[in-house]
Structures are given as structure tokens and as C-alpha cells.
Amino acid sequence: MAFSKENRAHTLSGILFVALFAASASYFAEMPIFKNIGISPLIIGIVLGIIYANTLRNKLPEEWVPGIQFSMKVILRAAIIFYGFRLTFQNIEQVGIPGIITSVSVVTLTFIIGYIVGTKILKLDRDTTILVTAGSSICGAAAVLATEPVIKAEPYKSAIAVGTVIIFGTTAMFLYPYLYKEGLIPLNLKDMGIYIGGTIHEVAHVVAAGNAVSAETAKYAVIVKMIRVMMIAPFLLILGFWLAKTGKSKLEKGEKAKITIPWFAIFFIVMAGFNSLNLLPHPLVSDINKIDTFALTMAMTAMGMETSISKFKTVGWKPIYLGTILFIWLIFGGFYIVKFALNF
């Protein structure tokens, strides 16, 4: 047991080791070179973890590994739960029906398209397809993190999915404001916010792209993005139900297929509901979100520490092809979804 009397000190050492890496990632994220382009500490954390895994990992005491596993699983679930403090149900009212239709349509259609293209056309494995598609359709790295334990994916596949988020989310962050200022996106400032929030990968990317257009655009972009984030819970519930009913769940020998309810996703919604009551002072909620970001960074870093570059060769360029197809779909398909939603 990781926290038995004999192993407790070693496990805590492993957790502290991950925390030190996460602290470094948080420090780097505050540097202008990263902050100005919206690179979150989560992304830096997994990169640092991967670098360590493929250079000095053999120097790590084996007894510390349970601490890394704890960070990647238990701390991850707790961090997803407290991610709910970034949301309030009142946010939904501010963007109305168009924002809701855009969010639901983008998440649903992107996942369906991504799964079909990934598994049927590109012949990519199921787990990598789901993780890349979740990152594109919902909220980038956080969605990848939340989805991994539900499908029981290997860490390196999550790292691949996060890589697509980095590439295409960062590209979109610069591309959208440029296209808008060139007059190539015929939307007003509010509707542009709905478009940005409904189709760009990471929350940080949405904030940066929205502010590059206008403060009003950024406001609506973040709200729509938060609605997409809120869809993590129903997405994971439906995913777990679908995997069980279609016999696609990963089972141990002799184990029967059953519906696994990701309780951390349920508690995520509970936290969002509690936050909607405005019972806690704003400074305290802000502090909770900062701690939560650090916890997510720890989980991402630990995931990187469990990722061997050699395993990337088994999937090749197919995840990038899938990410590219979804990126193009989000730009064009997302635009027409927004135009359709504005009629309501």
C-alpha cells in the first residue's frame, strides 16, 4: 500500500518531487515569453515531466513511484472536482440560447466526427482517438486529464493528445484575431466571443484570443468556454455508459461489463452549483482556483513523468492528422454552428 507505515515516507517523497516540478512549471508560466502567448503551467508541467522521464527517470528511487501514481490519479480527480469553482450557472444566462447551442453542438459533433475519422478512416487506436477528440471538443488539457481515468488509457496517449492541444490551440489563438482584424470573419464583437469560446481548445488560449479582439469579445468567449468546460460531466457519464453498453470497456479477466460512474465528474457539477450560490468571498474562490491550477499542474507533470518518447513511435503522425482535421472542422464548422445558433 502506498501509504502503509513502511511506504508512507517514500510515497510522500514522490508527491513532493512532483510538486517541485509543478512549482517550476508555475514559475516558468509567469515568464513573459510564455504568459504573453497563453501557455498554461499545465502544458509546461507535462513537457518538464516528459523531459525528465526520458533523461533522468532511471535515477528516481523505485519507492517514490507510488507518489507519482498518486499525483496522476488521486490528485487529478480532486483537481477536476474543484475545477467547478471556475464556473457559475449564472454565466449561462449571459450568453443565452446561442451560447448554449454553440457549446452543446460543438462538443457533440466534434466528438462524433473525431471518433469516426480517428477509428474508421485513420485506423487510430480507440484511446488516443477519444483523448485527442476530447481535448479538441471540450477544454484542452483538462478534458484529456478528466477522460483518461474513465477509458483507462496509458499516460503516453494522454501526452500525445495534449500535444495536439498545444499545437492547434496555440495556432488558433493567433489565427482567429488575425482573421477577424482582416475582416475575414463577419461577426460582431459579442458573436466573435461566442465563436472563439465555442471552438478554441484551452481556456488560456480563449482568454488570449478574446482579449486580442476586444474586452467585450473576451467576456463572452470565456463564458461560452466555461459552458463547454461544464460539459465534462455529462460527457464522461455518457462516455462511460456507451463504453459499457457497447462492450468497449477495458475489463480484467472474468470481469463483467458494467457502467462506471465517474463520481469526480458529478462532484465537479456539485462544486459549480455551490459556487453559483456565491456563499464564499471572491478572494477565497480565487485562492481555491490557484491551488486547483497547481494540483492540475502536478497531475499533468506526473503524467509526463510516466511518458516514454519511444511509445510515440507506435502511433506515428495519425494523432496530428486527426488534430488537423478537427482544427479545420472547428474553424469552418464552428463558424456555421454559431451562425445557426444566432437565429435563436
Secondary structure, DSSP 8 states (H G I E B T S, - for coil): -TTSTTTHHHHHHHHHHHHHHHHHHHHHHTSHHHHTTT--HHHHHHHHHHHHHTTTGGGS-GGGHHHHHHIIIIIHHHHHHHGGGG--THHHHHHHHHHHHHHHHHHHHHHHHHHIIIIIIS---HHHHHHHHHIIIIITHHHHHHHHHHHT--HHHHHHHHHHHHHHHHHHHHHHHHHHHTT-S---HHHHHHHHHHH-SSHHHHHHHHHHH-HHHHHHHHHHHHHHHHTHHHHHHHHHHHHHHTT-S---TT--------HHHHHHHHHHHHHHTT-S-HHHHHHHHHHHHHHHHHHHHHHHHT--GGGGGGTTTHHHHHHHHHHHHHHHHHHHHHHHHTT-
